Amino acid sequence: KQESEVGKPLGKTNTILACAFSSSGKFFVLTDDNKQLILFCTKPSWECLSIRPVMRRCTSLLITSAEDKILFADKSGDVYSYSITEPKNAGTIELGHLSLLLDLTLSPDDQYIVTADRDEKIRVSLTKAPHVIVSFCLGHR
């Protein structure tokens, strides 16, 4: 790596931005600052299943309880889903926000997707129909 004048590396560093295991531990997914989504199968031994390009840097990601999808939140406020069963397929946009997403999670039964943004809003949507917003939780004092 080359060093810049202030001591920081120039270009990409392969820094891991987010990672997650599936609930069974069978899958592991990570994203790096090269805008790659990398999926591994961990059992019986570690094997890289796919390396997919993503449009923007990741802020949060997870694997559904059903272990069929990866949910990926990016810096622009969008949530994409990527298939685990078809590891070469591109992502599909699921949700859009006007603010940077800080985190996302799913209910234990995968029925609801919960997103938290930089504007202190928590949004609860249906996973099967993400355009249907069930609830908002707004930041108040």
C-alpha positions as CSV (number, residue, x, y, z in Angstrom):
1,K,0.0,0.0,0.0
2,Q,1.1,3.5,-0.7
3,E,0.9,6.0,2.1
4,S,-0.6,9.5,1.7
5,E,1.0,12.6,3.1
6,V,-1.0,12.4,6.3
7,G,-0.2,8.7,6.9
8,K,-3.5,7.2,5.7
9,P,-3.4,4.5,3.0
10,L,-4.5,5.6,-0.5
11,G,-7.2,3.7,-2.3
12,K,-9.1,0.7,-0.9
13,T,-8.0,-1.3,2.1
14,N,-10.2,-4.3,2.1
15,T,-11.6,-3.2,5.4
16,I,-14.6,-5.2,6.6
17,L,-17.6,-2.8,7.0
18,A,-20.2,-5.3,8.2
19,C,-20.6,-9.0,8.7
20,A,-23.2,-11.5,10.0
21,F,-23.6,-15.2,10.6
22,S,-26.9,-17.0,9.9
23,S,-28.7,-18.3,13.0
24,S,-27.5,-21.9,12.4
25,G,-24.0,-20.7,11.7
26,K,-24.1,-22.4,8.2
27,F,-23.6,-19.1,6.4
28,F,-21.3,-16.0,6.9
29,V,-21.6,-12.8,4.9
30,L,-19.4,-9.7,4.9
31,T,-19.0,-6.5,3.0
32,D,-15.8,-4.5,2.5
33,D,-14.8,-1.0,1.4
34,N,-14.3,-2.3,-2.1
35,K,-18.1,-2.5,-2.4
36,Q,-18.2,-6.3,-2.4
37,L,-20.7,-8.6,-0.8
38,I,-19.0,-11.9,0.0
39,L,-20.9,-15.0,1.0
40,F,-19.4,-18.1,2.6
41,C,-20.8,-21.5,3.5
42,T,-19.1,-22.6,6.8
43,K,-20.2,-26.2,7.0
44,P,-18.7,-28.7,6.6
45,S,-15.7,-26.4,5.8
46,W,-15.5,-22.8,4.8
47,E,-16.2,-22.2,1.1
48,C,-16.7,-18.9,-0.7
49,L,-20.1,-19.2,-2.5
50,S,-20.1,-15.8,-4.2
51,I,-18.5,-12.4,-4.5
52,R,-21.0,-9.8,-5.7
53,P,-20.5,-6.1,-6.4
54,V,-22.7,-3.6,-4.6
55,M,-23.5,0.0,-5.6
56,R,-22.8,1.7,-2.3
57,R,-21.0,1.0,1.0
58,C,-22.8,-1.1,3.5
59,T,-24.0,0.2,6.9
60,S,-25.7,-3.0,8.2
61,L,-26.5,-6.5,6.9
62,L,-28.1,-9.7,8.1
63,I,-29.2,-13.1,7.1
64,T,-32.9,-14.0,7.4
65,S,-33.9,-16.8,9.9
66,A,-35.0,-18.9,6.9
67,E,-31.4,-18.6,5.6
68,D,-32.6,-17.8,2.1
69,K,-31.8,-14.1,1.8
70,I,-29.2,-11.5,2.8
71,L,-30.5,-8.0,3.7
72,F,-28.1,-5.2,3.0
73,A,-28.5,-1.6,4.1
74,D,-26.4,1.0,2.3
75,K,-25.3,4.5,3.0
76,S,-27.9,6.1,0.7
77,G,-30.8,4.7,2.7
78,D,-31.7,1.7,0.6
79,V,-32.2,-1.9,1.6
80,Y,-31.4,-4.7,-0.9
81,S,-32.0,-8.4,-0.7
82,Y,-29.6,-11.0,-2.1
83,S,-30.5,-14.6,-2.6
84,I,-28.5,-17.3,-0.7
85,T,-30.0,-20.1,-2.7
86,E,-29.0,-18.5,-6.0
87,P,-25.7,-16.9,-5.1
88,K,-24.9,-15.5,-8.5
89,N,-28.1,-13.3,-8.7
90,A,-27.9,-9.6,-8.3
91,G,-29.6,-7.7,-5.5
92,T,-33.2,-6.5,-5.5
93,I,-34.2,-3.2,-3.8
94,E,-36.7,-3.8,-1.0
95,L,-36.9,-0.4,0.9
96,G,-35.9,3.2,0.3
97,H,-35.3,5.9,2.9
98,L,-34.4,9.5,2.6
99,S,-31.7,9.3,5.3
100,L,-28.7,7.2,5.9
101,L,-29.5,3.9,7.5
102,L,-27.7,3.0,10.7
103,D,-29.1,-0.5,11.4
104,L,-31.6,-3.0,10.4
105,T,-33.0,-6.1,12.0
106,L,-35.8,-8.7,11.5
107,S,-38.4,-10.0,13.8
108,P,-37.6,-13.6,14.9
109,D,-40.3,-15.0,12.5
110,D,-38.9,-12.8,9.6
111,Q,-42.4,-11.2,9.3
112,Y,-41.2,-7.6,10.0
113,I,-38.1,-5.7,9.0
114,V,-37.0,-2.9,11.3
115,T,-34.8,0.0,10.1
116,A,-33.2,2.8,12.0
117,D,-32.0,6.0,10.2
118,R,-29.9,9.0,11.0
119,D,-33.0,11.2,11.5
120,E,-33.9,9.3,14.6
121,K,-36.7,7.3,13.0
122,I,-37.3,3.6,13.4
123,R,-39.5,2.1,10.7
124,V,-41.3,-1.3,10.9
125,S,-42.4,-2.7,7.6
126,L,-43.7,-6.1,6.4
127,T,-40.9,-8.2,5.0
128,K,-43.0,-9.7,2.3
129,A,-44.4,-6.3,1.3
130,P,-41.8,-3.7,2.4
131,H,-43.8,-0.8,1.0
132,V,-46.4,-1.5,3.8
133,I,-45.2,0.5,6.8
134,V,-46.7,-1.0,10.0
135,S,-45.3,1.6,12.4
136,F,-42.9,4.5,12.9
137,C,-41.0,5.2,16.1
138,L,-39.9,8.8,16.2
139,G,-37.0,10.2,18.3
140,H,-38.5,12.5,21.0
141,R,-37.3,13.8,24.3
